[in-house]
């Protein structure tokens, strides 16, 4: 569960937290498959419902770069899940 920050907004769980949405529990083990920055972008986009432009303004990246980060992250997660399903 995300923790509440001092500004009253919900903050992303820390990268070490099993509650982080970019950690996957597969076959009883946790696997970190995305870098911390990408986890934050995914969390902000899908769980905080920020636009790619808003995320870019916070991080110093362009909207198109954030979109590309998210696209590559989803591809990597899909590949990881497919690979683990064949174990």
LINTAMO-V560735 format. One record per backbone hydrogen bond with DSSP energy under -1.0 kcal/mol. NH is the residue of the N-H (numbers start at 1). CO is the residue of the C=O. If there is no record, write none. Layout:
# LINTAMO-V560735
nh co
NH CO
NH CO
This chain:
# LINTAMO-V560735
nh co
5 9
8 5
11 3
17 14
20 17
23 20
24 31
26 29
29 26
31 24
39 35
40 36
41 37
42 38
43 39
44 40
45 41
46 42
47 43
48 43
50 44
55 51
56 52
57 53
58 54
59 55
60 56
66 62
67 63
68 64
69 65
70 66
71 67
72 68
73 69
74 70
75 71
76 72
77 73
78 74
79 75
80 76
81 77
82 78
83 79
84 80
85 81
87 84
